[in-house]
Amino acid sequence: QVQLVESGGGLVQAGGSLRLSCAASGRTFSSYAMGWFRQAPGKEREFVARIRWSGGSTYYADSVKGRFTISRDTAKNTVYLQMNSLKPEDTAVYYCAATRRWMATTTYEYEYWGQGTQVTVSS
């Protein structure tokens, strides 16, 4: 099994920045893709970004492209989501997830999930 623990959420003003971390344990991740998702109250959980553990290839949702950056630290088994130019519409619970499907961008393709961390952006 894989355990994922998110951290770094909080309250920031519009235009500010925040970095989320996802610490992974339990297995090696060379064949995995790691994703970030978010869910606002009353809305479906949506894809934010994905990174392949091997090689570091990334992919972003159009809504965050150019503002968010996903990265990973192999030595620390940790995935990050650097969020810049935050907007009130970015407010949501952010989840870290893992999958063996390297091209995955939907919730049903991910088998491991963290507990989520709240990000609130004030205007």
C-alpha positions in Angstrom: 0.0 0.0 0.0 0.9 3.6 -0.4 0.3 6.3 2.2 0.0 10.0 1.3 0.0 12.9 3.7 -0.6 16.5 2.5 0.5 19.6 4.3 0.9 23.3 3.6 -2.7 24.5 3.3 -3.9 27.7 4.8 -5.4 31.1 4.3 -3.9 33.6 1.9 -5.0 36.8 0.1 -5.7 36.9 -3.6 -2.4 37.2 -5.5 -0.4 35.4 -2.9 1.4 32.1 -3.0 1.3 28.8 -1.2 3.2 25.6 -1.5 1.6 22.2 -0.7 3.6 19.1 0.1 2.7 15.4 -0.2 4.8 12.9 1.6 4.6 9.4 0.2 5.6 6.2 1.9 5.0 2.4 1.6 6.4 1.6 -1.8 8.9 2.8 -4.5 7.3 5.1 -7.0 9.4 4.8 -10.1 6.4 3.5 -12.1 3.8 5.9 -10.6 2.2 9.2 -11.6 1.4 11.6 -8.8 -1.6 14.0 -9.1 -3.1 17.0 -7.3 -6.9 17.4 -7.2 -9.2 19.9 -5.6 -12.8 20.0 -4.4 -14.8 23.0 -3.5 -18.1 22.7 -1.5 -20.9 21.5 -3.7 -18.6 20.8 -6.7 -17.0 17.7 -8.2 -13.4 16.9 -7.4 -11.4 18.2 -10.3 -7.9 17.5 -11.7 -5.3 20.1 -11.1 -1.9 18.7 -12.1 0.0 15.5 -12.6 3.7 14.5 -12.6 5.3 11.2 -13.6 7.7 10.0 -10.9 10.2 8.7 -13.5 11.3 11.5 -15.8 9.2 14.2 -14.2 6.8 14.9 -17.1 4.0 17.2 -16.1 0.5 18.1 -17.2 -1.8 20.8 -15.9 -5.5 21.7 -16.0 -6.1 24.8 -18.1 -7.5 26.7 -15.0 -4.1 26.6 -13.3 -1.6 26.5 -16.2 1.0 29.2 -15.9 0.2 29.8 -12.2 0.8 26.4 -10.5 3.9 24.2 -10.7 4.0 20.5 -9.7 7.4 19.0 -8.8 8.9 16.0 -6.9 11.9 15.4 -4.8 13.0 11.8 -5.3 15.2 11.7 -2.3 12.4 12.8 0.0 9.6 10.9 -1.7 7.7 14.1 -1.7 5.5 15.9 -4.3 4.9 19.6 -4.2 2.4 22.0 -5.7 3.6 25.6 -5.9 0.6 27.9 -6.2 1.2 31.4 -7.3 -1.1 34.3 -8.2 -3.9 32.6 -6.2 -7.5 33.6 -6.9 -10.6 33.2 -4.7 -11.8 30.5 -7.1 -8.8 28.4 -6.1 -10.4 27.9 -2.7 -10.9 24.2 -2.1 -9.7 21.1 -0.3 -6.6 19.9 -2.2 -5.8 16.2 -2.4 -2.7 14.3 -3.3 -3.1 11.1 -5.2 -1.0 8.3 -6.8 -1.6 5.9 -9.7 0.3 3.5 -11.9 -1.4 5.1 -14.9 1.1 7.6 -16.1 -1.4 9.5 -18.2 -4.1 9.8 -15.6 -6.1 13.0 -15.2 -9.4 11.7 -13.7 -10.3 10.8 -10.1 -11.3 7.2 -10.9 -7.8 6.5 -12.3 -6.1 7.1 -9.0 -6.0 4.4 -6.3 -4.2 6.1 -3.4 -5.3 9.4 -1.8 -4.2 11.7 1.0 -6.6 13.2 3.6 -6.7 16.6 1.9 -5.6 20.1 3.0 -7.7 23.2 3.0 -6.7 26.2 0.9 -8.7 29.4 1.3 -8.0 32.5 -0.8 -9.6 35.7 0.3 -10.4 38.7 -2.0 
